[in-house]
Amino acid sequence: MSGHIQKRIRRCVLTATTVIAAVSISDADISGAGISGAHASTLITTQKLDWETAEKLAATAVRLCAQQGYSVTAAVVDPSGHEQVVIKGDTVPLQSLSVSYRKAYTAFSYGQAFNKNTTSELIAAKLTGPSNGALNTVPEVLFIPGGATLRKADGTVIGGLGVSGAPGGDKDEACAVNAVKALKGDFQ
């Protein structure tokens, strides 16, 4: 079985485990916590970019890099950490597809957890995990510049944008950050 398929299976198992754990919370658990079952909501609402805005964001990042002579891939992840949109430049290397996703995922998940806006900020704050590099073995995590956390005006994290393919993560990240700045008004 390929590594890609194993990663997808692990992700599905984790999602299924989360759903089972959420469903297994009973009214007794809720009332024992001092919350009345009649007043407790069992539904949550998650906001994300619509596909058209996500597509425009990724296309803007690819276009900004292309204007500088760099062919890149840009990936947008939604609040579930899944790819929502991927736009590939015309001559990007194969690995940029997975790297752009992992940068977006890292910017989203760790940007939300540690209140940082880019993968460079995460690296500068030394939030890359233990010194033995164990965190880098998490399948979707990649602490390399090129990811930007997507936030609404009130600071709520709604996803991530990752760019890969330019000759250096700093150049990838500049395209990502500038694309976010250009479209931030659409994150309503």
C-alpha positions in Angstrom: 0.0 0.0 0.0 1.4 3.4 -1.0 2.3 6.0 1.7 -0.3 8.4 0.3 -3.1 5.8 0.7 -1.8 5.0 4.3 -2.0 8.7 5.2 -5.6 8.9 3.9 -6.6 5.8 5.8 -5.0 7.2 9.0 -6.8 10.5 8.5 -10.2 8.7 8.0 -9.6 6.6 11.1 -8.8 9.7 13.1 -12.0 11.4 11.8 -14.1 8.3 12.6 -12.6 8.1 16.1 -13.4 11.8 16.7 -17.0 11.2 15.5 -17.4 8.1 17.7 -16.0 10.0 20.7 -18.4 12.9 20.1 -21.4 10.6 19.7 -20.6 8.6 22.8 -21.1 11.7 25.1 -24.4 11.0 26.8 -26.9 13.3 28.5 -25.6 12.0 31.8 -22.1 13.2 31.0 -23.6 16.6 30.0 -25.8 16.9 33.1 -23.0 15.7 35.3 -21.0 18.7 34.1 -23.8 21.0 35.2 -25.2 21.5 31.7 -28.9 20.8 31.3 -29.5 18.4 28.4 -32.6 20.5 27.3 -30.4 23.6 26.8 -27.2 22.0 25.5 -26.7 22.2 21.8 -25.3 19.1 20.1 -24.5 20.9 16.9 -21.6 23.2 16.0 -21.2 25.6 13.1 -17.9 25.9 11.2 -17.2 28.7 8.8 -14.9 28.4 5.8 -14.3 30.2 2.6 -16.6 29.4 -0.3 -15.0 27.5 -3.1 -14.9 30.6 -5.4 -13.0 32.7 -2.8 -10.6 29.8 -2.0 -10.0 29.3 -5.8 -9.4 33.1 -6.2 -6.9 33.0 -3.2 -4.9 30.1 -4.6 -4.9 31.6 -8.2 -3.8 35.0 -6.8 -0.8 33.3 -5.0 0.2 31.4 -8.2 -0.2 34.6 -10.3 1.9 36.7 -7.9 4.7 34.2 -8.0 4.5 33.9 -11.8 4.9 37.7 -12.1 8.3 37.1 -10.4 9.2 34.3 -12.7 8.3 31.4 -10.2 6.1 28.6 -11.2 4.4 27.3 -8.0 1.5 25.3 -6.6 -0.9 26.9 -4.1 -3.2 24.9 -1.8 -6.0 26.1 0.5 -7.1 24.0 3.4 -10.4 24.5 5.1 -11.1 24.3 8.9 -11.2 20.5 8.8 -7.6 20.6 7.5 -8.6 19.1 4.1 -7.6 20.5 0.8 -10.3 22.8 -0.6 -8.5 24.1 -3.7 -5.2 23.4 -5.4 -3.9 25.4 -8.3 -0.7 24.3 -10.0 1.5 26.5 -12.1 2.5 25.2 -15.6 6.0 24.0 -14.8 6.1 23.2 -11.1 8.1 20.2 -9.7 6.0 17.2 -8.7 6.8 17.5 -5.0 5.3 21.1 -4.8 1.8 19.5 -4.8 2.3 17.7 -1.5 4.5 20.4 0.0 2.0 23.2 -0.7 -0.7 21.2 1.1 1.5 20.4 4.1 2.5 24.1 4.4 -1.1 25.1 4.3 -2.0 22.4 6.9 0.8 23.5 9.2 -0.1 27.2 8.9 -3.7 26.4 9.7 -3.4 23.9 12.5 -0.4 25.3 14.3 -1.2 28.9 13.5 -4.5 28.4 15.2 -3.0 26.6 18.2 -0.2 29.1 18.8 -1.8 32.3 17.3 0.8 32.7 14.5 0.1 33.9 11.0 2.8 32.1 8.9 5.0 29.1 9.0 8.0 31.4 9.4 6.5 32.9 12.5 6.0 29.3 13.9 9.7 28.5 13.1 10.9 31.8 14.6 9.0 31.1 17.8 10.6 27.7 18.0 7.2 26.0 17.9 8.5 23.1 15.7 8.3 20.6 18.5 10.9 18.7 20.5 14.6 18.9 19.6 14.5 15.3 18.3 12.3 16.4 15.4 9.5 14.0 16.4 6.8 16.5 15.4 8.1 16.5 11.8 7.1 12.8 11.6 3.4 13.8 11.8 2.3 13.1 8.2 0.9 16.5 7.2 3.1 18.8 9.3 6.0 20.7 7.6 7.8 23.5 9.2 9.1 25.3 6.1 8.3 28.9 5.2 5.5 29.2 2.7 2.3 28.8 4.7 -0.1 31.5 5.8 -2.9 31.2 8.3 -6.3 32.4 7.0 -8.3 34.5 9.5 -11.5 36.4 9.6 -11.4 40.1 10.6 -12.1 39.0 14.3 -9.1 36.7 14.2 -11.0 33.4 13.9 -8.9 30.9 11.9 -10.7 29.6 8.9 -8.0 27.7 7.0 -4.5 27.9 5.6 -2.8 28.8 2.3 0.4 27.0 1.3 2.7 27.9 -1.6 5.6 25.7 -3.0 7.9 25.8 -6.0 9.7 29.1 -5.8 13.5 29.0 -5.2 13.1 29.4 -1.4 10.4 29.2 1.1 10.7 32.9 1.8 9.6 33.6 -1.8 6.7 31.1 -1.5 5.6 32.8 1.7 5.8 36.3 0.2 3.3 35.2 -2.5 1.0 33.5 0.1 1.0 36.5 2.4 0.5 39.0 -0.4 -2.4 36.9 -1.8 -4.0 36.9 1.7 -3.6 40.6 2.0 -5.2 41.2 -1.4 -8.3 39.1 -0.6 -8.6 39.6 3.2 -11.7 41.7 2.7 -13.4 38.7 1.2 -12.9 36.6 4.4 -16.3 37.6 5.8 
